[in-house]
């Protein structure tokens, strides 16, 4: 049976797996993802494999972008304020590079993710190539240049000859790049290759979800799994990631609705 501190968070179904003899529990709580900026209970979900770590890097960028768009959304003429674009550049660059790195992880280390079918790997490669064409991440590209020279750092050249750099600040263009990142995230989030863990409430029990919706509690000795204690049916932490993504997409849409040039940038997965 589970330790008391772990069992009281779950509702037992009294169901037994006849073959394994394992108790099965149901956790109907909404999943909460780790957020370093907040004080949270130790039972929030965090990453447990390389794909989930790279996905959480995307989430961190999404959170920063959401804060910035919360400021932009109140403006009637957001396209005319280039300082917002300047501030937006650094987290947008991080978001774009994080999406790229997640694609590289999945397509480059496909053997590490047994769930990935050959057709999925092929699709990952196709999407990664399209994304590279849509968002300029090369060293001399516009996004990288603005990020390096004006956003993450203020270069002396941007003060001496500001026009050549400030001319690159265009909210419409940045929104096109942001849209590309959002569309790719919609696709990447669907794939069942992420592993998650949370505090079990017991030092010798490791809670692991490496299949969406199914938590396995492992009894550990010397940092090695010895036995399976039970299985819990729970909502995937990807739901918390999707909620973060939705908050950003809603703000994006509200700003787009105020600016006629942006209204054609509808977000949907078919666009990728």
C-alpha positions as YAML, in Angstrom:
chain: A
units: angstrom
residues:
- id: 1
  name: UNK
  ca: [0.00, 0.00, 0.00]
- id: 2
  name: UNK
  ca: [1.00, 3.63, -0.37]
- id: 3
  name: UNK
  ca: [2.45, 5.54, 2.56]
- id: 4
  name: UNK
  ca: [-0.26, 7.48, 4.45]
- id: 5
  name: UNK
  ca: [1.04, 10.88, 3.33]
- id: 6
  name: UNK
  ca: [0.74, 9.82, -0.31]
- id: 7
  name: UNK
  ca: [-2.50, 7.89, -0.10]
- id: 8
  name: UNK
  ca: [-4.57, 10.70, 1.36]
- id: 9
  name: UNK
  ca: [-4.13, 12.68, -1.86]
- id: 10
  name: UNK
  ca: [-5.76, 10.00, -3.95]
- id: 11
  name: UNK
  ca: [-9.22, 8.45, -4.06]
- id: 12
  name: UNK
  ca: [-9.06, 4.64, -4.09]
- id: 13
  name: UNK
  ca: [-11.23, 2.86, -6.61]
- id: 14
  name: UNK
  ca: [-10.88, -0.55, -4.94]
- id: 15
  name: UNK
  ca: [-10.04, -1.85, -8.41]
- id: 16
  name: UNK
  ca: [-7.34, -4.48, -8.58]
- id: 17
  name: UNK
  ca: [-5.33, -5.47, -11.60]
- id: 18
  name: UNK
  ca: [-5.84, -9.23, -11.62]
- id: 19
  name: UNK
  ca: [-2.55, -9.88, -13.37]
- id: 20
  name: UNK
  ca: [-0.26, -7.53, -11.42]
- id: 21
  name: UNK
  ca: [-2.11, -7.40, -8.13]
- id: 22
  name: UNK
  ca: [-1.56, -3.64, -7.95]
- id: 23
  name: UNK
  ca: [-3.99, -1.15, -6.44]
- id: 24
  name: UNK
  ca: [-5.24, 1.46, -8.90]
- id: 25
  name: UNK
  ca: [-6.14, 4.98, -7.75]
- id: 26
  name: UNK
  ca: [-7.73, 8.00, -9.39]
- id: 27
  name: UNK
  ca: [-6.41, 11.54, -8.97]
- id: 28
  name: UNK
  ca: [-8.99, 13.94, -10.43]
- id: 29
  name: UNK
  ca: [-7.12, 17.11, -9.45]
- id: 30
  name: UNK
  ca: [-6.09, 19.61, -12.12]
- id: 31
  name: UNK
  ca: [-2.33, 19.27, -12.71]
- id: 32
  name: UNK
  ca: [-0.09, 22.12, -11.61]
- id: 33
  name: UNK
  ca: [3.27, 22.69, -13.30]
- id: 34
  name: UNK
  ca: [6.34, 23.89, -11.44]
- id: 35
  name: UNK
  ca: [6.80, 27.67, -11.62]
- id: 36
  name: UNK
  ca: [10.05, 28.90, -10.01]
- id: 37
  name: UNK
  ca: [8.56, 32.39, -9.60]
- id: 38
  name: UNK
  ca: [5.83, 31.14, -7.24]
- id: 39
  name: UNK
  ca: [5.57, 29.46, -3.87]
- id: 40
  name: UNK
  ca: [4.01, 26.09, -4.62]
- id: 41
  name: UNK
  ca: [3.23, 22.83, -2.89]
- id: 42
  name: UNK
  ca: [5.95, 20.17, -3.32]
- id: 43
  name: UNK
  ca: [3.48, 17.98, -5.22]
- id: 44
  name: UNK
  ca: [3.54, 20.11, -8.38]
- id: 45
  name: UNK
  ca: [4.80, 18.40, -11.51]
- id: 46
  name: UNK
  ca: [8.29, 18.86, -12.89]
- id: 47
  name: UNK
  ca: [10.19, 17.34, -15.79]
- id: 48
  name: UNK
  ca: [11.71, 13.86, -15.73]
- id: 49
  name: UNK
  ca: [13.33, 13.43, -19.15]
- id: 50
  name: UNK
  ca: [15.18, 15.55, -21.68]
- id: 51
  name: UNK
  ca: [12.08, 16.24, -23.79]
- id: 52
  name: UNK
  ca: [10.14, 17.55, -20.79]
- id: 53
  name: UNK
  ca: [13.06, 19.74, -19.69]
- id: 54
  name: UNK
  ca: [13.17, 21.33, -23.14]
- id: 55
  name: UNK
  ca: [9.39, 21.72, -23.12]
- id: 56
  name: UNK
  ca: [9.58, 23.52, -19.76]
- id: 57
  name: UNK
  ca: [12.14, 25.90, -21.25]
- id: 58
  name: UNK
  ca: [9.45, 26.80, -23.80]
- id: 59
  name: UNK
  ca: [7.00, 27.29, -20.93]
- id: 60
  name: UNK
  ca: [9.34, 29.73, -19.17]
- id: 61
  name: UNK
  ca: [9.53, 31.83, -22.34]
- id: 62
  name: UNK
  ca: [5.74, 31.63, -22.71]
- id: 63
  name: UNK
  ca: [5.28, 32.99, -19.19]
- id: 64
  name: UNK
  ca: [7.56, 35.95, -19.88]
- id: 65
  name: UNK
  ca: [5.85, 36.68, -23.18]
- id: 66
  name: UNK
  ca: [2.45, 36.54, -21.47]
- id: 67
  name: UNK
  ca: [3.52, 39.23, -18.99]
- id: 68
  name: UNK
  ca: [4.66, 41.47, -21.83]
- id: 69
  name: UNK
  ca: [1.53, 40.96, -23.90]
- id: 70
  name: UNK
  ca: [-0.57, 41.81, -20.83]
- id: 71
  name: UNK
  ca: [1.00, 45.27, -21.11]
- id: 72
  name: UNK
  ca: [0.59, 45.54, -24.87]
- id: 73
  name: UNK
  ca: [-3.06, 44.42, -24.97]
- id: 74
  name: UNK
  ca: [-4.27, 47.61, -23.29]
- id: 75
  name: UNK
  ca: [-2.78, 49.81, -26.03]
- id: 76
  name: UNK
  ca: [-5.03, 51.00, -28.85]
- id: 77
  name: UNK
  ca: [-2.08, 51.44, -31.22]
- id: 78
  name: UNK
  ca: [0.36, 48.77, -30.17]
- id: 79
  name: UNK
  ca: [2.02, 48.65, -33.58]
- id: 80
  name: UNK
  ca: [3.34, 52.17, -33.16]
- id: 81
  name: UNK
  ca: [5.24, 51.56, -29.90]
- id: 82
  name: UNK
  ca: [8.61, 50.09, -30.80]
- id: 83
  name: UNK
  ca: [9.82, 49.84, -27.22]
- id: 84
  name: UNK
  ca: [7.30, 47.07, -26.59]
- id: 85
  name: UNK
  ca: [8.76, 45.24, -29.57]
- id: 86
  name: UNK
  ca: [12.25, 45.71, -28.16]
- id: 87
  name: UNK
  ca: [11.22, 44.25, -24.80]
- id: 88
  name: UNK
  ca: [9.38, 41.39, -26.53]
- id: 89
  name: UNK
  ca: [12.44, 40.32, -28.53]
- id: 90
  name: UNK
  ca: [14.46, 38.49, -25.87]
- id: 91
  name: UNK
  ca: [11.74, 36.09, -24.62]
- id: 92
  name: UNK
  ca: [10.57, 35.60, -28.21]
- id: 93
  name: UNK
  ca: [14.08, 34.59, -29.24]
- id: 94
  name: UNK
  ca: [14.25, 32.20, -26.27]
- id: 95
  name: UNK
  ca: [10.84, 30.76, -27.20]
- id: 96
  name: UNK
  ca: [11.89, 30.22, -30.81]
- id: 97
  name: UNK
  ca: [15.24, 28.63, -29.93]
- id: 98
  name: UNK
  ca: [13.53, 26.43, -27.33]
- id: 99
  name: UNK
  ca: [11.06, 25.16, -29.94]
- id: 100
  name: UNK
  ca: [13.97, 24.49, -32.29]
- id: 101
  name: UNK
  ca: [15.90, 22.65, -29.57]
- id: 102
  name: UNK
  ca: [12.87, 20.51, -28.74]
- id: 103
  name: UNK
  ca: [12.54, 19.53, -32.39]
- id: 104
  name: UNK
  ca: [16.26, 18.71, -32.49]
- id: 105
  name: UNK
  ca: [15.92, 16.56, -29.37]
- id: 106
  name: UNK
  ca: [13.03, 14.52, -30.75]
- id: 107
  name: UNK
  ca: [14.32, 14.06, -34.28]
- id: 108
  name: UNK
  ca: [17.99, 13.67, -33.30]
- id: 109
  name: UNK
  ca: [17.41, 11.27, -30.40]
- id: 110
  name: UNK
  ca: [14.34, 9.45, -31.67]
- id: 111
  name: UNK
  ca: [15.65, 6.10, -30.40]
- id: 112
  name: UNK
  ca: [15.39, 7.41, -26.84]
- id: 113
  name: UNK
  ca: [11.63, 7.82, -27.27]
- id: 114
  name: UNK
  ca: [10.12, 4.43, -28.04]
- id: 115
  name: UNK
  ca: [6.65, 5.97, -28.60]
- id: 116
  name: UNK
  ca: [7.83, 7.82, -31.70]
- id: 117
  name: UNK
  ca: [6.75, 6.08, -34.89]
- id: 118
  name: UNK
  ca: [8.81, 6.51, -38.10]
- id: 119
  name: UNK
  ca: [5.99, 8.57, -39.63]
- id: 120
  name: UNK
  ca: [6.10, 10.91, -36.62]
- id: 121
  name: UNK
  ca: [9.86, 11.32, -36.88]
- id: 122
  name: UNK
  ca: [9.42, 12.21, -40.55]
- id: 123
  name: UNK
  ca: [6.77, 14.78, -39.64]
- id: 124
  name: UNK
  ca: [9.02, 16.24, -36.94]
- id: 125
  name: UNK
  ca: [11.78, 16.70, -39.51]
- id: 126
  name: UNK
  ca: [9.40, 18.37, -41.96]
- id: 127
  name: UNK
  ca: [8.02, 20.75, -39.35]
- id: 128
  name: UNK
  ca: [11.47, 21.63, -38.02]
- id: 129
  name: UNK
  ca: [12.58, 22.56, -41.55]
- id: 130
  name: UNK
  ca: [9.48, 24.73, -42.07]
- id: 131
  name: UNK
  ca: [10.00, 26.43, -38.73]
- id: 132
  name: UNK
  ca: [13.63, 27.23, -39.61]
- id: 133
  name: UNK
  ca: [12.36, 28.98, -42.73]
- id: 134
  name: UNK
  ca: [9.67, 30.94, -40.87]
- id: 135
  name: UNK
  ca: [11.71, 32.23, -37.91]
- id: 136
  name: UNK
  ca: [15.22, 33.62, -38.53]
- id: 137
  name: UNK
  ca: [17.44, 32.20, -35.77]
- id: 138
  name: UNK
  ca: [20.77, 32.40, -37.58]
- id: 139
  name: UNK
  ca: [23.45, 34.55, -35.96]
- id: 140
  name: UNK
  ca: [23.04, 37.44, -38.39]
- id: 141
  name: UNK
  ca: [19.24, 37.17, -38.62]
- id: 142
  name: UNK
  ca: [16.98, 40.05, -37.61]
- id: 143
  name: UNK
  ca: [15.64, 38.42, -34.45]
- id: 144
  name: UNK
  ca: [19.10, 37.48, -33.16]
- id: 145
  name: UNK
  ca: [20.52, 40.90, -34.07]
- id: 146
  name: UNK
  ca: [17.82, 42.81, -32.21]
- id: 147
  name: UNK
  ca: [18.10, 40.49, -29.24]
- id: 148
  name: UNK
  ca: [21.92, 40.79, -29.02]
- id: 149
  name: UNK
  ca: [22.28, 44.48, -29.83]
- id: 150
  name: UNK
  ca: [19.16, 46.09, -28.33]
- id: 151
  name: UNK
  ca: [17.09, 43.82, -26.12]
- id: 152
  name: UNK
  ca: [19.23, 41.54, -23.95]
- id: 153
  name: UNK
  ca: [22.08, 44.05, -24.25]
- id: 154
  name: UNK
  ca: [22.38, 47.65, -25.43]
- id: 155
  name: UNK
  ca: [25.29, 47.81, -27.83]
- id: 156
  name: UNK
  ca: [27.22, 51.03, -28.34]
- id: 157
  name: UNK
  ca: [26.50, 50.82, -32.06]
- id: 158
  name: UNK
  ca: [22.76, 51.15, -31.40]
- id: 159
  name: UNK
  ca: [23.42, 54.52, -29.77]
- id: 160
  name: UNK
  ca: [25.88, 55.80, -32.36]
- id: 161
  name: UNK
  ca: [23.80, 54.70, -35.37]
- id: 162
  name: UNK
  ca: [20.35, 53.86, -33.98]
- id: 163
  name: UNK
  ca: [18.35, 54.01, -37.21]
- id: 164
  name: UNK
  ca: [19.79, 50.86, -38.75]
- id: 165
  name: UNK
  ca: [18.77, 48.87, -35.65]
- id: 166
  name: UNK
  ca: [15.47, 50.48, -34.70]
- id: 167
  name: UNK
  ca: [14.25, 49.99, -38.24]
- id: 168
  name: UNK
  ca: [14.25, 46.25, -37.52]
- id: 169
  name: UNK
  ca: [11.67, 46.64, -34.74]
- id: 170
  name: UNK
  ca: [8.27, 45.76, -36.18]
- id: 171
  name: UNK
  ca: [5.51, 44.27, -34.03]
- id: 172
  name: UNK
  ca: [3.76, 42.74, -37.03]
- id: 173
  name: UNK
  ca: [6.90, 40.78, -37.96]
- id: 174
  name: UNK
  ca: [7.44, 39.73, -34.36]
- id: 175
  name: UNK
  ca: [3.85, 38.54, -34.17]
- id: 176
  name: UNK
  ca: [4.37, 36.41, -37.28]
- id: 177
  name: UNK
  ca: [7.33, 34.76, -35.57]
- id: 178
  name: UNK
  ca: [5.36, 34.35, -32.35]
- id: 179
  name: UNK
  ca: [2.51, 32.76, -34.27]
- id: 180
  name: UNK
  ca: [4.93, 30.23, -35.79]
- id: 181
  name: UNK
  ca: [6.16, 29.30, -32.31]
- id: 182
  name: UNK
  ca: [2.60, 28.91, -31.00]
- id: 183
  name: UNK
  ca: [1.57, 26.71, -33.92]
- id: 184
  name: UNK
  ca: [4.56, 24.42, -33.43]
- id: 185
  name: UNK
  ca: [3.85, 24.15, -29.70]
- id: 186
  name: UNK
  ca: [0.30, 23.02, -30.45]
- id: 187
  name: UNK
  ca: [1.76, 20.11, -32.39]
- id: 188
  name: UNK
  ca: [4.65, 19.26, -30.05]
- id: 189
  name: UNK
  ca: [2.39, 19.16, -27.02]
- id: 190
  name: UNK
  ca: [0.26, 16.39, -28.54]
- id: 191
  name: UNK
  ca: [3.11, 13.89, -28.67]
- id: 192
  name: UNK
  ca: [3.21, 11.39, -25.81]
- id: 193
  name: UNK
  ca: [6.95, 11.39, -25.13]
- id: 194
  name: UNK
  ca: [7.26, 13.59, -22.05]
- id: 195
  name: UNK
  ca: [8.03, 12.19, -18.61]
- id: 196
  name: UNK
  ca: [6.96, 13.91, -15.38]
- id: 197
  name: UNK
  ca: [7.54, 13.49, -11.69]
- id: 198
  name: UNK
  ca: [6.20, 14.95, -8.43]
- id: 199
  name: UNK
  ca: [6.93, 14.60, -4.73]
- id: 200
  name: UNK
  ca: [5.27, 11.43, -3.46]
- id: 201
  name: UNK
  ca: [5.35, 12.52, 0.18]
- id: 202
  name: UNK
  ca: [7.68, 9.63, 1.04]
- id: 203
  name: UNK
  ca: [11.49, 9.64, 0.64]
- id: 204
  name: UNK
  ca: [11.63, 6.11, -0.79]
- id: 205
  name: UNK
  ca: [8.81, 6.50, -3.31]
- id: 206
  name: UNK
  ca: [9.28, 8.06, -6.74]
- id: 207
  name: UNK
  ca: [6.14, 9.08, -8.64]
- id: 208
  name: UNK
  ca: [6.67, 8.92, -12.39]
- id: 209
  name: UNK
  ca: [4.38, 9.59, -15.34]
- id: 210
  name: UNK
  ca: [6.04, 8.51, -18.57]
- id: 211
  name: UNK
  ca: [2.73, 7.69, -20.26]
- id: 212
  name: UNK
  ca: [0.12, 10.45, -20.37]
- id: 213
  name: UNK
  ca: [-2.47, 9.99, -17.65]
- id: 214
  name: UNK
  ca: [-0.77, 7.14, -15.79]
- id: 215
  name: UNK
  ca: [1.36, 7.65, -12.67]
- id: 216
  name: UNK
  ca: [3.49, 4.77, -11.40]
- id: 217
  name: UNK
  ca: [4.80, 4.88, -7.82]
- id: 218
  name: UNK
  ca: [8.16, 3.13, -7.58]
- id: 219
  name: UNK
  ca: [9.74, 1.97, -4.34]
- id: 220
  name: UNK
  ca: [13.41, 3.02, -4.40]
- id: 221
  name: UNK
  ca: [16.52, 1.68, -2.71]
- id: 222
  name: UNK
  ca: [19.92, 3.29, -3.29]
- id: 223
  name: UNK
  ca: [18.34, 5.45, -6.02]
- id: 224
  name: UNK
  ca: [17.26, 2.35, -7.93]
- id: 225
  name: UNK
  ca: [13.64, 1.15, -8.43]
- id: 226
  name: UNK
  ca: [12.93, -2.06, -6.54]
- id: 227
  name: UNK
  ca: [9.21, -2.55, -7.02]
- id: 228
  name: UNK
  ca: [5.99, -0.94, -8.24]
- id: 229
  name: UNK
  ca: [3.67, 0.05, -5.41]
- id: 230
  name: UNK
  ca: [0.61, 1.17, -7.36]
- id: 231
  name: UNK
  ca: [-0.74, 2.96, -10.42]
- id: 232
  name: UNK
  ca: [-2.72, 6.20, -10.38]
- id: 233
  name: UNK
  ca: [-4.89, 7.50, -13.20]
- id: 234
  name: UNK
  ca: [-4.29, 11.26, -13.30]
- id: 235
  name: UNK
  ca: [-4.54, 14.18, -15.68]
- id: 236
  name: UNK
  ca: [-1.36, 14.77, -17.66]
- id: 237
  name: UNK
  ca: [0.76, 17.79, -16.64]
- id: 238
  name: UNK
  ca: [0.59, 18.73, -20.30]
- id: 239
  name: UNK
  ca: [-2.80, 20.19, -19.39]
- id: 240
  name: UNK
  ca: [-1.00, 22.80, -17.27]
- id: 241
  name: UNK
  ca: [1.33, 23.54, -20.17]
- id: 242
  name: UNK
  ca: [-1.66, 23.88, -22.51]
- id: 243
  name: UNK
  ca: [-3.24, 26.38, -20.08]
- id: 244
  name: UNK
  ca: [-0.08, 28.53, -20.20]
- id: 245
  name: UNK
  ca: [-0.10, 28.32, -23.98]
- id: 246
  name: UNK
  ca: [-3.77, 29.26, -24.13]
- id: 247
  name: UNK
  ca: [-3.25, 32.37, -21.97]
- id: 248
  name: UNK
  ca: [-0.59, 33.60, -24.37]
- id: 249
  name: UNK
  ca: [-2.69, 32.75, -27.44]
- id: 250
  name: UNK
  ca: [-5.71, 34.64, -26.06]
- id: 251
  name: UNK
  ca: [-3.62, 37.79, -25.52]
- id: 252
  name: UNK
  ca: [-2.13, 37.38, -28.99]
- id: 253
  name: UNK
  ca: [-5.62, 37.18, -30.48]
- id: 254
  name: UNK
  ca: [-6.86, 40.23, -28.56]
- id: 255
  name: UNK
  ca: [-3.95, 42.32, -29.82]
- id: 256
  name: UNK
  ca: [-4.41, 40.99, -33.34]
- id: 257
  name: UNK
  ca: [-8.08, 41.99, -33.26]
- id: 258
  name: UNK
  ca: [-7.09, 45.61, -32.59]
- id: 259
  name: UNK
  ca: [-4.70, 45.77, -35.53]
- id: 260
  name: UNK
  ca: [-6.02, 45.07, -38.99]
- id: 261
  name: UNK
  ca: [-2.60, 44.02, -40.31]
- id: 262
  name: UNK
  ca: [-2.43, 41.18, -37.79]
- id: 263
  name: UNK
  ca: [-5.93, 39.77, -38.08]
- id: 264
  name: UNK
  ca: [-4.93, 37.34, -40.83]
- id: 265
  name: UNK
  ca: [-2.53, 35.60, -38.43]
- id: 266
  name: UNK
  ca: [-5.07, 33.08, -37.16]
- id: 267
  name: UNK
  ca: [-3.56, 30.42, -34.94]
- id: 268
  name: UNK
  ca: [-4.31, 26.85, -35.90]
- id: 269
  name: UNK
  ca: [-2.24, 23.70, -36.13]
- id: 270
  name: UNK
  ca: [-3.07, 23.18, -39.80]
- id: 271
  name: UNK
  ca: [-0.97, 26.24, -40.64]
- id: 272
  name: UNK
  ca: [2.27, 24.38, -39.96]
...
